[in-house]
Amino acid sequence: MPPDAGAPLLSLRGIGKSYGAVVAVREVDLDIHAGEVVAICGDNGAGKSSLIKVISGAEEPTSGTMRMGGEPVSFLSPHDALSRGVATIYQDLALAPRLSIAANVFMGAELTRSLGLPFVRILDKRRMMDDARGYLARLGVQIEDMNRPVERLSGGQRQAVAIARALRWNAEIIIMDEPTAALGVKETAQVLDLIRTLKADGRTIILISHNMRDVVALADRVVIMGAGRKFVDQPIGALTPDDLAHMIMSGNARAA
């Protein structure tokens, strides 16, 4: 089914971001609709990372406004954005490698149970393990031992744990920053399948990638930035990886 063509789930108008005299993002308008995969591409220094930091709550915009579900929003931090349904999975995944799978899925939102004494609660490890296993199963990933340290997982499995944490927060929008970087062919295929599963589950994905093959394989729409500006915003349609690479290079020449 095509993405919802109605009111956007997330709407940016005139977003700008400056770091002193350096202007990283210039007057960007962008609509993200529910259930679509939108790829944001561009060369290094194009402004895509700064734009994502604004959307994720890691940075405040210098100018412009954001709306989510038609309501004005202003995220004060990534945790604030997460609590409102916007999760960001960075390239390093922000996992605690020596902690268990379950502990990572529930990091910062641990489940507790009462001991029957006033004000005394302990971690509900059994429920966290069962729920973590359930989140992974929704992604088609079967790992029985939820006590296994994350450092003992493959790259694709680690991505699954990071995505499961986003599902734990019931995120509507999941931002994925270079999700297949430094992965082998088999693990890359696994991560692409995870993203397809998220889309089938009705999640909205913002994908930042330098891999144009991944973009063509996954995205409904591509946004290309250069010198802080958005200069392409169109459906993927019949575009090829070479087409996208040429568009990025053309934008660089125009910016220069």
C-alpha positions, 0 to 999 in steps of 0.5 A, a space after each residue: 500500500 502507498 504511504 498515507 497521502 493525508 496530513 503529515 505525521 511530522 512537518 518541518 517549516 523553515 528549519 535552520 541550524 547555525 553553530 555560531 557563524 557556520 550555517 549547517 541547515 538553511 530554511 528546510 521544509 519537509 513533510 514525513 507521512 505515516 508509514 513511509 520510508 524517507 531517505 535523507 542523503 547528501 555528501 559529507 557536510 550537506 547538513 543532513 546530520 544537523 537536520 536529524 539532530 534537530 528532529 531527534 531533539 539532540 539540538 534546538 533549531 535556530 529558526 523554523 517550526 516543527 509539528 507532529 500530528 498537526 500539533 506544534 512540538 519542540 523537543 528539549 532532548 532525545 529523551 523528550 523526543 522519544 517520549 513523544 514517539 520519535 526514536 533515533 538509532 545512531 550508527 554506534 547504536 548506543 548499546 551497553 555491550 556488557 549488559 544483557 539483551 533484556 537490560 538494553 531493551 529496557 535501559 532507562 525504562 526498567 520494569 519493577 515489581 513490589 515485594 509487598 513492602 511499602 516503597 520497596 520494589 525490585 527489577 522484574 527481570 523475568 517480565 523484561 526478558 519475556 517482553 524483550 523476547 516478544 519485541 524481537 519476535 515482532 522483528 522476526 528475530 529469535 534469540 532465546 537467551 535474553 541474558 546474553 551480553 550484547 557484545 556477543 551478538 552479530 551486527 544485525 542482531 545488535 541492530 535488532 536490539 536497538 530497534 526493539 528498544 524503540 518498539 518498547 517506547 512505542 515509537 511512531 517515527 524511527 530515525 536510522 543513521 547509517 544502519 548498514 555501515 560496516 556490516 557484511 553482506 549477510 548482516 546488511 540483508 538482515 538489517 534491510 529485512 528489519 526495516 521492511 518489517 518495521 514498515 509493514 508494522 506501520 512504523 515511519 522510518 527516516 533513513 540516513 545512508 550513503 549506500 544508494 543501493 540500500 536507499 533504492 531497496 527501501 525508500 519510498 521517497 528520497 530527500 537530497 541535501 547540499 550546503 544545508 539546503 534541500 534541493 531534491 524531494 521526490 518518490 524513488 520510483 524508477 530511480 537507480 543508485 547511479 541516478 541518486 549518486 549523480 543527483 548528489 554530485 550535481 547538488 555539490 556542484 551547484 552548492 560550490 
